[in-house]
Amino acid sequence: MNLKIIIVRFILFFAIAFLVSVAVGFLWNIVFHGVTKIDWNTSVRFGLVLGIIFAFIGSRRIKT
């Protein structure tokens, strides 16, 4: 396992998951609650968890 590739994948997946969860949470609050509020805690947690999981899965994939 190359540590540099794992770190780059983690940052990439973290950013994607973070931005998607921010957008979904923001739109959810606008549509259903009528409030323009972003839940940063949930967005960071989703980003961290999904970033770690997807980076680990990508590094463990068997090269064919």
DAMOHU-V528290 format. One line per field, one symbol per residue. ss: DSSP state (H for helix, E for strand, L for the rest). phi: phi as a letter, one per 20 degrees, with the letter a starting at -180 (. if undefined). psi: psi as a letter, one per 20 degrees, with the letter a starting at -180 (. if undefined). A space follows every 50 residues. Layout:
ss=???
phi=???
psi=???
This chain:
ss=LLHHHHHHHHHHHHHHHHHHHHHHHHHHHHHHHLLLLLLHHHHHHHHHHH HHHHHHHHHHLLLL
phi=.efffffffffffffffffffffffffffffedmcecdeffffffgffff fffffffffeffed
psi=pphggggggggghggghghghggggghghgghikpnqpnhghgggggggh ggghggghhippp.
